[in-house]
Amino acid sequence: MTMMNSPSRSSGKIAVMLSGSGRSLENLCHCIDDGTLDAEIAVVITSRECLGAQKSRAHSIPTRVVPGQLTPQQLDAFVDEFMLDLIVLAGYLKRIPITKKTRGRIINIHPALLPNFGGPGMHGLHVHRAVLKAKANHTGCTVHFCDETYDTGSTIHQLQCPIEPGDTAQAIADKVFRLECKALPHAVSMVLNGL
């Protein structure tokens, strides 16, 4: 991955893309503030007006709401305008265009251990219900590079946890989100540092 850092800037510039509550955005902000993640959130891009957009503005982060499908030209324009090193999908529910400029520079957090329980429609509680239905004995989260299809890009980092008797889909979601709070900043750091 080619970085576009200038000599005067030590931290990587990232965009966070989301469609919902912005919990992962808050986690990344916390990690940046406490010094465990050397990055700058240059812009938040949302697919709709949502709680995540409100949280972004509360953190004084430039926020762009782009309803509908983001075009390749729009995405490339964001990369240029904000001098982005990396684009982080954190609950972004639209398909993202992959361009020459963005290939290898877009990552996604998925609430299951890919390649299992991925693909269209597999987000939020849908994933955890599928895990329960399959009678899996463990689950987790995966951070991966994005390609032209849902949840098939190469894995950067995974964390896992056991599924206990009596766990509900919501209980699993809570466990997995705790893992995501560790996995996503770690993966962002790995990619920005070329690991």
Rosetta constraint file for C-alpha pairs under 8 A:
AtomPair CA 1 CA 104 HARMONIC 6.21 0.50
AtomPair CA 1 CA 105 HARMONIC 6.95 0.50
AtomPair CA 1 CA 194 HARMONIC 7.18 0.50
AtomPair CA 3 CA 85 HARMONIC 5.77 0.50
AtomPair CA 3 CA 192 HARMONIC 7.81 0.50
AtomPair CA 4 CA 83 HARMONIC 7.05 0.50
AtomPair CA 4 CA 84 HARMONIC 7.41 0.50
AtomPair CA 4 CA 85 HARMONIC 6.07 0.50
AtomPair CA 5 CA 9 HARMONIC 6.24 0.50
AtomPair CA 5 CA 10 HARMONIC 7.27 0.50
AtomPair CA 5 CA 11 HARMONIC 7.85 0.50
AtomPair CA 5 CA 12 HARMONIC 6.80 0.50
AtomPair CA 5 CA 85 HARMONIC 7.43 0.50
AtomPair CA 6 CA 10 HARMONIC 7.88 0.50
AtomPair CA 10 CA 38 HARMONIC 7.90 0.50
AtomPair CA 11 CA 38 HARMONIC 5.18 0.50
AtomPair CA 11 CA 39 HARMONIC 4.57 0.50
AtomPair CA 11 CA 40 HARMONIC 6.28 0.50
AtomPair CA 12 CA 38 HARMONIC 6.94 0.50
AtomPair CA 12 CA 39 HARMONIC 4.67 0.50
AtomPair CA 12 CA 40 HARMONIC 6.04 0.50
AtomPair CA 12 CA 84 HARMONIC 7.70 0.50
AtomPair CA 12 CA 85 HARMONIC 5.94 0.50
AtomPair CA 12 CA 86 HARMONIC 7.59 0.50
AtomPair CA 12 CA 192 HARMONIC 6.25 0.50
AtomPair CA 13 CA 39 HARMONIC 5.94 0.50
AtomPair CA 13 CA 40 HARMONIC 4.88 0.50
AtomPair CA 13 CA 41 HARMONIC 5.97 0.50
AtomPair CA 13 CA 42 HARMONIC 5.78 0.50
AtomPair CA 13 CA 82 HARMONIC 7.74 0.50
AtomPair CA 13 CA 83 HARMONIC 6.90 0.50
AtomPair CA 13 CA 84 HARMONIC 5.04 0.50
AtomPair CA 13 CA 85 HARMONIC 5.30 0.50
AtomPair CA 13 CA 86 HARMONIC 6.66 0.50
AtomPair CA 14 CA 39 HARMONIC 6.99 0.50
AtomPair CA 14 CA 40 HARMONIC 6.08 0.50
AtomPair CA 14 CA 41 HARMONIC 4.96 0.50
AtomPair CA 14 CA 42 HARMONIC 5.71 0.50
AtomPair CA 14 CA 43 HARMONIC 7.18 0.50
AtomPair CA 14 CA 84 HARMONIC 5.47 0.50
AtomPair CA 14 CA 85 HARMONIC 5.86 0.50
AtomPair CA 14 CA 86 HARMONIC 4.80 0.50
AtomPair CA 14 CA 87 HARMONIC 5.54 0.50
AtomPair CA 14 CA 88 HARMONIC 6.95 0.50
AtomPair CA 15 CA 41 HARMONIC 5.78 0.50
AtomPair CA 15 CA 42 HARMONIC 5.81 0.50
AtomPair CA 15 CA 43 HARMONIC 4.96 0.50
AtomPair CA 15 CA 44 HARMONIC 5.61 0.50
AtomPair CA 15 CA 45 HARMONIC 7.14 0.50
AtomPair CA 15 CA 84 HARMONIC 6.78 0.50
AtomPair CA 15 CA 86 HARMONIC 6.51 0.50
AtomPair CA 15 CA 87 HARMONIC 4.75 0.50
AtomPair CA 15 CA 88 HARMONIC 5.98 0.50
AtomPair CA 16 CA 25 HARMONIC 6.97 0.50
AtomPair CA 16 CA 41 HARMONIC 6.98 0.50
AtomPair CA 16 CA 43 HARMONIC 6.61 0.50
AtomPair CA 16 CA 44 HARMONIC 4.83 0.50
AtomPair CA 16 CA 45 HARMONIC 6.29 0.50
AtomPair CA 16 CA 87 HARMONIC 6.08 0.50
AtomPair CA 16 CA 88 HARMONIC 4.80 0.50
AtomPair CA 16 CA 89 HARMONIC 5.96 0.50
AtomPair CA 16 CA 90 HARMONIC 6.61 0.50
AtomPair CA 17 CA 44 HARMONIC 5.73 0.50
AtomPair CA 17 CA 45 HARMONIC 4.69 0.50
AtomPair CA 17 CA 46 HARMONIC 5.62 0.50
AtomPair CA 17 CA 47 HARMONIC 7.97 0.50
AtomPair CA 17 CA 87 HARMONIC 7.35 0.50
AtomPair CA 17 CA 88 HARMONIC 6.11 0.50
AtomPair CA 17 CA 89 HARMONIC 4.84 0.50
AtomPair CA 17 CA 90 HARMONIC 5.90 0.50
AtomPair CA 17 CA 91 HARMONIC 7.34 0.50
AtomPair CA 17 CA 92 HARMONIC 5.62 0.50
AtomPair CA 18 CA 22 HARMONIC 6.73 0.50
AtomPair CA 18 CA 44 HARMONIC 7.61 0.50
AtomPair CA 18 CA 45 HARMONIC 6.52 0.50
AtomPair CA 18 CA 46 HARMONIC 4.98 0.50
AtomPair CA 18 CA 47 HARMONIC 6.78 0.50
AtomPair CA 18 CA 52 HARMONIC 6.95 0.50
AtomPair CA 18 CA 89 HARMONIC 6.31 0.50
AtomPair CA 18 CA 90 HARMONIC 5.27 0.50
AtomPair CA 18 CA 91 HARMONIC 4.91 0.50
AtomPair CA 18 CA 92 HARMONIC 4.00 0.50
AtomPair CA 18 CA 93 HARMONIC 7.28 0.50
AtomPair CA 19 CA 46 HARMONIC 5.40 0.50
AtomPair CA 19 CA 47 HARMONIC 5.35 0.50
AtomPair CA 19 CA 48 HARMONIC 6.25 0.50
AtomPair CA 19 CA 50 HARMONIC 6.77 0.50
AtomPair CA 19 CA 52 HARMONIC 7.14 0.50
AtomPair CA 19 CA 91 HARMONIC 5.86 0.50
AtomPair CA 19 CA 92 HARMONIC 4.81 0.50
AtomPair CA 19 CA 93 HARMONIC 6.03 0.50
AtomPair CA 20 CA 50 HARMONIC 5.66 0.50
AtomPair CA 20 CA 51 HARMONIC 6.15 0.50
AtomPair CA 20 CA 52 HARMONIC 5.60 0.50
AtomPair CA 20 CA 91 HARMONIC 6.64 0.50
AtomPair CA 20 CA 92 HARMONIC 7.63 0.50
AtomPair CA 21 CA 50 HARMONIC 6.72 0.50
AtomPair CA 21 CA 51 HARMONIC 4.82 0.50
AtomPair CA 21 CA 52 HARMONIC 4.62 0.50
AtomPair CA 22 CA 26 HARMONIC 6.27 0.50
AtomPair CA 22 CA 51 HARMONIC 6.49 0.50
AtomPair CA 22 CA 52 HARMONIC 3.79 0.50
AtomPair CA 22 CA 53 HARMONIC 7.37 0.50
AtomPair CA 22 CA 55 HARMONIC 6.80 0.50
AtomPair CA 22 CA 56 HARMONIC 7.92 0.50
AtomPair CA 22 CA 90 HARMONIC 7.75 0.50
AtomPair CA 22 CA 91 HARMONIC 7.86 0.50
AtomPair CA 23 CA 27 HARMONIC 6.30 0.50
AtomPair CA 23 CA 52 HARMONIC 7.40 0.50
AtomPair CA 24 CA 28 HARMONIC 6.21 0.50
AtomPair CA 24 CA 90 HARMONIC 6.05 0.50
AtomPair CA 24 CA 91 HARMONIC 7.94 0.50
AtomPair CA 24 CA 180 HARMONIC 7.88 0.50
AtomPair CA 24 CA 181 HARMONIC 6.90 0.50
AtomPair CA 25 CA 29 HARMONIC 6.18 0.50
AtomPair CA 25 CA 52 HARMONIC 7.44 0.50
AtomPair CA 25 CA 56 HARMONIC 7.69 0.50
AtomPair CA 25 CA 90 HARMONIC 7.18 0.50
AtomPair CA 26 CA 30 HARMONIC 6.14 0.50
AtomPair CA 26 CA 55 HARMONIC 7.57 0.50
AtomPair CA 27 CA 31 HARMONIC 6.25 0.50
AtomPair CA 27 CA 181 HARMONIC 6.19 0.50
AtomPair CA 28 CA 32 HARMONIC 6.16 0.50
AtomPair CA 28 CA 37 HARMONIC 7.75 0.50
AtomPair CA 28 CA 181 HARMONIC 7.99 0.50
AtomPair CA 28 CA 184 HARMONIC 7.96 0.50
AtomPair CA 28 CA 185 HARMONIC 6.29 0.50
AtomPair CA 29 CA 33 HARMONIC 6.06 0.50
AtomPair CA 29 CA 41 HARMONIC 7.80 0.50
AtomPair CA 30 CA 34 HARMONIC 6.11 0.50
AtomPair CA 31 CA 35 HARMONIC 6.12 0.50
AtomPair CA 31 CA 36 HARMONIC 5.19 0.50
AtomPair CA 31 CA 37 HARMONIC 5.30 0.50
AtomPair CA 31 CA 185 HARMONIC 7.17 0.50
AtomPair CA 32 CA 36 HARMONIC 6.12 0.50
AtomPair CA 32 CA 37 HARMONIC 4.77 0.50
AtomPair CA 32 CA 38 HARMONIC 6.14 0.50
AtomPair CA 32 CA 39 HARMONIC 6.36 0.50
AtomPair CA 32 CA 40 HARMONIC 7.34 0.50
AtomPair CA 37 CA 185 HARMONIC 6.42 0.50
AtomPair CA 37 CA 186 HARMONIC 7.75 0.50
AtomPair CA 37 CA 189 HARMONIC 6.44 0.50
AtomPair CA 38 CA 189 HARMONIC 7.12 0.50
AtomPair CA 39 CA 189 HARMONIC 7.88 0.50
AtomPair CA 41 CA 61 HARMONIC 7.13 0.50
AtomPair CA 42 CA 61 HARMONIC 6.73 0.50
AtomPair CA 42 CA 62 HARMONIC 6.88 0.50
AtomPair CA 42 CA 82 HARMONIC 6.22 0.50
AtomPair CA 42 CA 84 HARMONIC 7.49 0.50
AtomPair CA 43 CA 61 HARMONIC 5.94 0.50
AtomPair CA 43 CA 62 HARMONIC 4.90 0.50
AtomPair CA 43 CA 63 HARMONIC 5.76 0.50
AtomPair CA 43 CA 64 HARMONIC 7.45 0.50
AtomPair CA 43 CA 82 HARMONIC 7.20 0.50
AtomPair CA 44 CA 53 HARMONIC 7.40 0.50
AtomPair CA 44 CA 56 HARMONIC 6.64 0.50
AtomPair CA 44 CA 61 HARMONIC 6.83 0.50
AtomPair CA 44 CA 62 HARMONIC 6.33 0.50
AtomPair CA 44 CA 63 HARMONIC 4.80 0.50
AtomPair CA 44 CA 64 HARMONIC 6.27 0.50
AtomPair CA 45 CA 53 HARMONIC 7.96 0.50
AtomPair CA 45 CA 63 HARMONIC 5.91 0.50
AtomPair CA 45 CA 64 HARMONIC 4.82 0.50
AtomPair CA 45 CA 65 HARMONIC 5.84 0.50
AtomPair CA 45 CA 66 HARMONIC 7.00 0.50
AtomPair CA 46 CA 50 HARMONIC 7.75 0.50
AtomPair CA 46 CA 52 HARMONIC 7.75 0.50
AtomPair CA 46 CA 53 HARMONIC 6.59 0.50
AtomPair CA 46 CA 63 HARMONIC 7.65 0.50
AtomPair CA 46 CA 64 HARMONIC 6.29 0.50
AtomPair CA 46 CA 65 HARMONIC 4.81 0.50
AtomPair CA 46 CA 66 HARMONIC 6.08 0.50
AtomPair CA 46 CA 67 HARMONIC 7.68 0.50
AtomPair CA 46 CA 92 HARMONIC 7.37 0.50
AtomPair CA 47 CA 65 HARMONIC 5.85 0.50
AtomPair CA 47 CA 66 HARMONIC 5.10 0.50
AtomPair CA 47 CA 67 HARMONIC 4.80 0.50
AtomPair CA 47 CA 68 HARMONIC 6.54 0.50
AtomPair CA 47 CA 69 HARMONIC 7.98 0.50
AtomPair CA 47 CA 92 HARMONIC 7.23 0.50
AtomPair CA 47 CA 93 HARMONIC 7.70 0.50
AtomPair CA 47 CA 94 HARMONIC 7.35 0.50
AtomPair CA 48 CA 65 HARMONIC 5.72 0.50
AtomPair CA 48 CA 66 HARMONIC 6.49 0.50
AtomPair CA 48 CA 67 HARMONIC 5.33 0.50
AtomPair CA 49 CA 53 HARMONIC 6.23 0.50
AtomPair CA 49 CA 65 HARMONIC 6.38 0.50
AtomPair CA 50 CA 54 HARMONIC 6.66 0.50
AtomPair CA 51 CA 55 HARMONIC 6.24 0.50
AtomPair CA 52 CA 56 HARMONIC 6.13 0.50
AtomPair CA 53 CA 57 HARMONIC 6.32 0.50
AtomPair CA 53 CA 63 HARMONIC 6.56 0.50
AtomPair CA 53 CA 65 HARMONIC 7.74 0.50
AtomPair CA 54 CA 58 HARMONIC 6.21 0.50
AtomPair CA 55 CA 59 HARMONIC 6.39 0.50
AtomPair CA 56 CA 60 HARMONIC 6.46 0.50
AtomPair CA 56 CA 61 HARMONIC 5.39 0.50
AtomPair CA 56 CA 62 HARMONIC 7.43 0.50
AtomPair CA 56 CA 63 HARMONIC 6.50 0.50
AtomPair CA 57 CA 61 HARMONIC 5.51 0.50
AtomPair CA 57 CA 62 HARMONIC 6.87 0.50
AtomPair CA 57 CA 63 HARMONIC 6.51 0.50
AtomPair CA 66 CA 70 HARMONIC 6.82 0.50
AtomPair CA 68 CA 94 HARMONIC 7.91 0.50
AtomPair CA 69 CA 94 HARMONIC 6.68 0.50
AtomPair CA 69 CA 95 HARMONIC 7.36 0.50
AtomPair CA 69 CA 96 HARMONIC 7.91 0.50
AtomPair CA 70 CA 74 HARMONIC 6.37 0.50
AtomPair CA 70 CA 75 HARMONIC 6.81 0.50
AtomPair CA 70 CA 96 HARMONIC 6.83 0.50
AtomPair CA 70 CA 97 HARMONIC 7.15 0.50
AtomPair CA 71 CA 75 HARMONIC 6.36 0.50
AtomPair CA 71 CA 97 HARMONIC 6.56 0.50
AtomPair CA 72 CA 76 HARMONIC 6.13 0.50
AtomPair CA 72 CA 97 HARMONIC 5.39 0.50
AtomPair CA 72 CA 98 HARMONIC 7.00 0.50
AtomPair CA 72 CA 99 HARMONIC 6.31 0.50
AtomPair CA 73 CA 77 HARMONIC 6.07 0.50
AtomPair CA 74 CA 78 HARMONIC 6.35 0.50
AtomPair CA 75 CA 79 HARMONIC 6.41 0.50
AtomPair CA 75 CA 97 HARMONIC 7.59 0.50
AtomPair CA 76 CA 80 HARMONIC 6.34 0.50
AtomPair CA 76 CA 99 HARMONIC 7.57 0.50
AtomPair CA 76 CA 101 HARMONIC 6.66 0.50
AtomPair CA 76 CA 102 HARMONIC 7.29 0.50
AtomPair CA 77 CA 81 HARMONIC 5.96 0.50
AtomPair CA 78 CA 82 HARMONIC 5.95 0.50
AtomPair CA 78 CA 83 HARMONIC 7.84 0.50
AtomPair CA 78 CA 84 HARMONIC 7.67 0.50
AtomPair CA 79 CA 83 HARMONIC 5.43 0.50
AtomPair CA 79 CA 84 HARMONIC 4.86 0.50
AtomPair CA 79 CA 85 HARMONIC 7.79 0.50
AtomPair CA 80 CA 84 HARMONIC 6.92 0.50
AtomPair CA 85 CA 105 HARMONIC 6.92 0.50
AtomPair CA 85 CA 192 HARMONIC 7.43 0.50
AtomPair CA 86 CA 105 HARMONIC 4.94 0.50
AtomPair CA 86 CA 106 HARMONIC 5.98 0.50
AtomPair CA 86 CA 107 HARMONIC 7.73 0.50
AtomPair CA 86 CA 192 HARMONIC 7.44 0.50
AtomPair CA 87 CA 105 HARMONIC 6.10 0.50
AtomPair CA 87 CA 106 HARMONIC 4.63 0.50
AtomPair CA 87 CA 107 HARMONIC 6.34 0.50
AtomPair CA 88 CA 106 HARMONIC 5.93 0.50
AtomPair CA 88 CA 107 HARMONIC 5.12 0.50
AtomPair CA 88 CA 108 HARMONIC 5.97 0.50
AtomPair CA 88 CA 188 HARMONIC 7.90 0.50
AtomPair CA 89 CA 106 HARMONIC 7.34 0.50
AtomPair CA 89 CA 107 HARMONIC 6.04 0.50
AtomPair CA 89 CA 108 HARMONIC 4.60 0.50
AtomPair CA 89 CA 109 HARMONIC 6.59 0.50
AtomPair CA 90 CA 108 HARMONIC 6.37 0.50
AtomPair CA 90 CA 109 HARMONIC 6.00 0.50
AtomPair CA 91 CA 109 HARMONIC 7.50 0.50
AtomPair CA 95 CA 150 HARMONIC 7.50 0.50
AtomPair CA 96 CA 148 HARMONIC 7.96 0.50
AtomPair CA 97 CA 148 HARMONIC 7.28 0.50
AtomPair CA 98 CA 102 HARMONIC 5.96 0.50
AtomPair CA 98 CA 103 HARMONIC 5.75 0.50
AtomPair CA 98 CA 146 HARMONIC 7.86 0.50
AtomPair CA 98 CA 147 HARMONIC 6.57 0.50
AtomPair CA 98 CA 148 HARMONIC 6.44 0.50
AtomPair CA 99 CA 103 HARMONIC 5.78 0.50
AtomPair CA 102 CA 106 HARMONIC 6.49 0.50
AtomPair CA 103 CA 146 HARMONIC 7.93 0.50
AtomPair CA 103 CA 147 HARMONIC 7.54 0.50
AtomPair CA 104 CA 145 HARMONIC 6.51 0.50
AtomPair CA 104 CA 146 HARMONIC 7.43 0.50
AtomPair CA 105 CA 145 HARMONIC 7.50 0.50
AtomPair CA 106 CA 145 HARMONIC 5.88 0.50
AtomPair CA 106 CA 146 HARMONIC 5.62 0.50
AtomPair CA 107 CA 143 HARMONIC 6.74 0.50
AtomPair CA 107 CA 144 HARMONIC 5.48 0.50
AtomPair CA 107 CA 145 HARMONIC 4.38 0.50
AtomPair CA 107 CA 146 HARMONIC 5.47 0.50
AtomPair CA 108 CA 143 HARMONIC 5.54 0.50
AtomPair CA 108 CA 144 HARMONIC 5.52 0.50
AtomPair CA 108 CA 145 HARMONIC 6.36 0.50
AtomPair CA 108 CA 146 HARMONIC 6.47 0.50
AtomPair CA 109 CA 141 HARMONIC 7.06 0.50
AtomPair CA 109 CA 142 HARMONIC 5.79 0.50
AtomPair CA 109 CA 143 HARMONIC 4.47 0.50
AtomPair CA 109 CA 144 HARMONIC 6.70 0.50
AtomPair CA 109 CA 180 HARMONIC 7.41 0.50
AtomPair CA 109 CA 184 HARMONIC 6.64 0.50
AtomPair CA 110 CA 114 HARMONIC 7.80 0.50
AtomPair CA 110 CA 118 HARMONIC 7.84 0.50
AtomPair CA 110 CA 123 HARMONIC 7.56 0.50
AtomPair CA 110 CA 141 HARMONIC 5.61 0.50
AtomPair CA 110 CA 142 HARMONIC 5.19 0.50
AtomPair CA 110 CA 143 HARMONIC 6.27 0.50
AtomPair CA 110 CA 144 HARMONIC 7.97 0.50
AtomPair CA 110 CA 151 HARMONIC 7.62 0.50
AtomPair CA 111 CA 123 HARMONIC 7.25 0.50
AtomPair CA 111 CA 124 HARMONIC 7.26 0.50
AtomPair CA 111 CA 127 HARMONIC 7.04 0.50
AtomPair CA 111 CA 128 HARMONIC 7.95 0.50
AtomPair CA 111 CA 140 HARMONIC 6.30 0.50
AtomPair CA 111 CA 141 HARMONIC 4.45 0.50
AtomPair CA 111 CA 142 HARMONIC 6.56 0.50
AtomPair CA 111 CA 173 HARMONIC 7.80 0.50
AtomPair CA 111 CA 176 HARMONIC 6.40 0.50
AtomPair CA 111 CA 177 HARMONIC 7.52 0.50
AtomPair CA 111 CA 180 HARMONIC 7.62 0.50
AtomPair CA 112 CA 116 HARMONIC 7.05 0.50
AtomPair CA 112 CA 117 HARMONIC 6.24 0.50
AtomPair CA 112 CA 118 HARMONIC 7.42 0.50
AtomPair CA 112 CA 127 HARMONIC 6.97 0.50
AtomPair CA 112 CA 128 HARMONIC 7.79 0.50
AtomPair CA 112 CA 139 HARMONIC 5.83 0.50
AtomPair CA 112 CA 140 HARMONIC 4.91 0.50
AtomPair CA 112 CA 141 HARMONIC 4.48 0.50
AtomPair CA 112 CA 142 HARMONIC 6.20 0.50
AtomPair CA 112 CA 176 HARMONIC 7.87 0.50
AtomPair CA 113 CA 117 HARMONIC 7.20 0.50
AtomPair CA 113 CA 139 HARMONIC 5.99 0.50
AtomPair CA 113 CA 140 HARMONIC 5.38 0.50
AtomPair CA 113 CA 141 HARMONIC 5.35 0.50
AtomPair CA 113 CA 142 HARMONIC 5.62 0.50
AtomPair CA 113 CA 158 HARMONIC 6.99 0.50
AtomPair CA 113 CA 159 HARMONIC 7.98 0.50
AtomPair CA 113 CA 160 HARMONIC 7.44 0.50
AtomPair CA 114 CA 118 HARMONIC 6.26 0.50
AtomPair CA 114 CA 141 HARMONIC 7.79 0.50
AtomPair CA 114 CA 142 HARMONIC 6.26 0.50
AtomPair CA 114 CA 151 HARMONIC 7.30 0.50
AtomPair CA 114 CA 152 HARMONIC 7.97 0.50
AtomPair CA 115 CA 151 HARMONIC 7.44 0.50
AtomPair CA 115 CA 152 HARMONIC 7.03 0.50
AtomPair CA 117 CA 122 HARMONIC 6.69 0.50
AtomPair CA 117 CA 127 HARMONIC 6.18 0.50
AtomPair CA 117 CA 130 HARMONIC 7.02 0.50
AtomPair CA 117 CA 131 HARMONIC 7.15 0.50
AtomPair CA 118 CA 122 HARMONIC 5.52 0.50
AtomPair CA 118 CA 127 HARMONIC 7.69 0.50
AtomPair CA 118 CA 150 HARMONIC 7.18 0.50
AtomPair CA 118 CA 151 HARMONIC 5.60 0.50
AtomPair CA 118 CA 152 HARMONIC 7.97 0.50
AtomPair CA 119 CA 149 HARMONIC 7.89 0.50
AtomPair CA 119 CA 150 HARMONIC 4.94 0.50
AtomPair CA 119 CA 151 HARMONIC 5.67 0.50
AtomPair CA 119 CA 152 HARMONIC 7.93 0.50
AtomPair CA 120 CA 150 HARMONIC 6.24 0.50
AtomPair CA 121 CA 126 HARMONIC 7.39 0.50
AtomPair CA 122 CA 126 HARMONIC 5.72 0.50
AtomPair CA 122 CA 127 HARMONIC 5.19 0.50
AtomPair CA 123 CA 127 HARMONIC 5.49 0.50
AtomPair CA 124 CA 128 HARMONIC 7.14 0.50
AtomPair CA 124 CA 173 HARMONIC 7.56 0.50
AtomPair CA 125 CA 129 HARMONIC 6.00 0.50
AtomPair CA 125 CA 169 HARMONIC 6.27 0.50
AtomPair CA 125 CA 170 HARMONIC 6.99 0.50
AtomPair CA 125 CA 173 HARMONIC 6.88 0.50
AtomPair CA 126 CA 130 HARMONIC 6.25 0.50
AtomPair CA 127 CA 131 HARMONIC 6.28 0.50
AtomPair CA 128 CA 132 HARMONIC 6.27 0.50
AtomPair CA 128 CA 169 HARMONIC 5.06 0.50
AtomPair CA 128 CA 170 HARMONIC 7.65 0.50
AtomPair CA 128 CA 172 HARMONIC 6.45 0.50
AtomPair CA 128 CA 173 HARMONIC 6.50 0.50
AtomPair CA 129 CA 133 HARMONIC 6.09 0.50
AtomPair CA 129 CA 169 HARMONIC 5.40 0.50
AtomPair CA 130 CA 134 HARMONIC 6.13 0.50
AtomPair CA 131 CA 135 HARMONIC 6.44 0.50
AtomPair CA 131 CA 136 HARMONIC 5.84 0.50
AtomPair CA 131 CA 139 HARMONIC 7.40 0.50
AtomPair CA 132 CA 136 HARMONIC 6.35 0.50
AtomPair CA 132 CA 168 HARMONIC 7.86 0.50
AtomPair CA 132 CA 169 HARMONIC 7.09 0.50
AtomPair CA 136 CA 163 HARMONIC 7.36 0.50
AtomPair CA 137 CA 162 HARMONIC 6.02 0.50
AtomPair CA 137 CA 163 HARMONIC 5.19 0.50
AtomPair CA 137 CA 164 HARMONIC 7.58 0.50
AtomPair CA 138 CA 160 HARMONIC 6.81 0.50
AtomPair CA 138 CA 161 HARMONIC 5.62 0.50
AtomPair CA 138 CA 162 HARMONIC 4.16 0.50
AtomPair CA 138 CA 163 HARMONIC 4.93 0.50
AtomPair CA 139 CA 160 HARMONIC 5.46 0.50
AtomPair CA 139 CA 161 HARMONIC 5.60 0.50
AtomPair CA 139 CA 162 HARMONIC 6.35 0.50
AtomPair CA 139 CA 163 HARMONIC 6.79 0.50
AtomPair CA 139 CA 176 HARMONIC 7.62 0.50
AtomPair CA 140 CA 158 HARMONIC 7.18 0.50
AtomPair CA 140 CA 159 HARMONIC 5.49 0.50
AtomPair CA 140 CA 160 HARMONIC 3.89 0.50
AtomPair CA 140 CA 161 HARMONIC 5.62 0.50
AtomPair CA 140 CA 176 HARMONIC 5.47 0.50
AtomPair CA 140 CA 179 HARMONIC 7.04 0.50
AtomPair CA 141 CA 158 HARMONIC 5.66 0.50
AtomPair CA 141 CA 159 HARMONIC 5.62 0.50
AtomPair CA 141 CA 160 HARMONIC 6.49 0.50
AtomPair CA 141 CA 176 HARMONIC 6.33 0.50
AtomPair CA 141 CA 179 HARMONIC 6.79 0.50
AtomPair CA 141 CA 180 HARMONIC 6.24 0.50
AtomPair CA 141 CA 183 HARMONIC 7.63 0.50
AtomPair CA 142 CA 155 HARMONIC 6.89 0.50
AtomPair CA 142 CA 156 HARMONIC 7.57 0.50
AtomPair CA 142 CA 157 HARMONIC 5.92 0.50
AtomPair CA 142 CA 158 HARMONIC 4.50 0.50
AtomPair CA 142 CA 159 HARMONIC 6.86 0.50
AtomPair CA 142 CA 183 HARMONIC 7.71 0.50
AtomPair CA 143 CA 155 HARMONIC 6.12 0.50
AtomPair CA 143 CA 156 HARMONIC 5.54 0.50
AtomPair CA 143 CA 157 HARMONIC 5.26 0.50
AtomPair CA 143 CA 158 HARMONIC 6.35 0.50
AtomPair CA 143 CA 183 HARMONIC 7.10 0.50
AtomPair CA 143 CA 184 HARMONIC 6.55 0.50
AtomPair CA 143 CA 187 HARMONIC 6.69 0.50
AtomPair CA 144 CA 151 HARMONIC 7.57 0.50
AtomPair CA 144 CA 153 HARMONIC 5.83 0.50
AtomPair CA 144 CA 154 HARMONIC 5.50 0.50
AtomPair CA 144 CA 155 HARMONIC 4.23 0.50
AtomPair CA 144 CA 156 HARMONIC 5.03 0.50
AtomPair CA 144 CA 157 HARMONIC 6.99 0.50
AtomPair CA 145 CA 153 HARMONIC 4.88 0.50
AtomPair CA 145 CA 154 HARMONIC 5.48 0.50
AtomPair CA 145 CA 155 HARMONIC 6.50 0.50
AtomPair CA 145 CA 156 HARMONIC 7.00 0.50
AtomPair CA 146 CA 150 HARMONIC 7.64 0.50
AtomPair CA 146 CA 151 HARMONIC 7.01 0.50
AtomPair CA 146 CA 152 HARMONIC 7.22 0.50
AtomPair CA 146 CA 153 HARMONIC 4.99 0.50
AtomPair CA 146 CA 154 HARMONIC 7.70 0.50
AtomPair CA 147 CA 151 HARMONIC 7.93 0.50
AtomPair CA 147 CA 152 HARMONIC 6.82 0.50
AtomPair CA 147 CA 153 HARMONIC 5.28 0.50
AtomPair CA 149 CA 153 HARMONIC 7.90 0.50
AtomPair CA 156 CA 187 HARMONIC 6.40 0.50
AtomPair CA 157 CA 183 HARMONIC 6.72 0.50
AtomPair CA 157 CA 187 HARMONIC 6.10 0.50
AtomPair CA 158 CA 183 HARMONIC 6.86 0.50
AtomPair CA 159 CA 179 HARMONIC 6.36 0.50
AtomPair CA 159 CA 180 HARMONIC 7.96 0.50
AtomPair CA 159 CA 183 HARMONIC 6.70 0.50
AtomPair CA 160 CA 176 HARMONIC 7.82 0.50
AtomPair CA 160 CA 179 HARMONIC 7.40 0.50
AtomPair CA 161 CA 175 HARMONIC 7.49 0.50
AtomPair CA 161 CA 176 HARMONIC 7.49 0.50
AtomPair CA 163 CA 167 HARMONIC 6.56 0.50
AtomPair CA 163 CA 172 HARMONIC 7.16 0.50
AtomPair CA 167 CA 171 HARMONIC 5.66 0.50
AtomPair CA 167 CA 172 HARMONIC 6.42 0.50
AtomPair CA 168 CA 172 HARMONIC 6.24 0.50
AtomPair CA 169 CA 173 HARMONIC 6.11 0.50
AtomPair CA 170 CA 174 HARMONIC 6.20 0.50
AtomPair CA 171 CA 175 HARMONIC 6.38 0.50
AtomPair CA 172 CA 176 HARMONIC 6.04 0.50
AtomPair CA 173 CA 177 HARMONIC 6.03 0.50
AtomPair CA 174 CA 178 HARMONIC 6.45 0.50
AtomPair CA 175 CA 179 HARMONIC 6.65 0.50
AtomPair CA 176 CA 180 HARMONIC 6.19 0.50
AtomPair CA 177 CA 181 HARMONIC 6.24 0.50
AtomPair CA 178 CA 182 HARMONIC 7.03 0.50
AtomPair CA 179 CA 183 HARMONIC 6.07 0.50
AtomPair CA 180 CA 184 HARMONIC 5.68 0.50
AtomPair CA 181 CA 185 HARMONIC 7.09 0.50
AtomPair CA 182 CA 186 HARMONIC 6.34 0.50
AtomPair CA 183 CA 187 HARMONIC 6.03 0.50
AtomPair CA 184 CA 188 HARMONIC 6.13 0.50
AtomPair CA 185 CA 189 HARMONIC 6.15 0.50
AtomPair CA 186 CA 190 HARMONIC 6.20 0.50
AtomPair CA 187 CA 191 HARMONIC 6.18 0.50
AtomPair CA 188 CA 192 HARMONIC 6.10 0.50
AtomPair CA 189 CA 193 HARMONIC 6.01 0.50
AtomPair CA 190 CA 194 HARMONIC 6.07 0.50
AtomPair CA 190 CA 195 HARMONIC 4.92 0.50
AtomPair CA 191 CA 195 HARMONIC 5.94 0.50
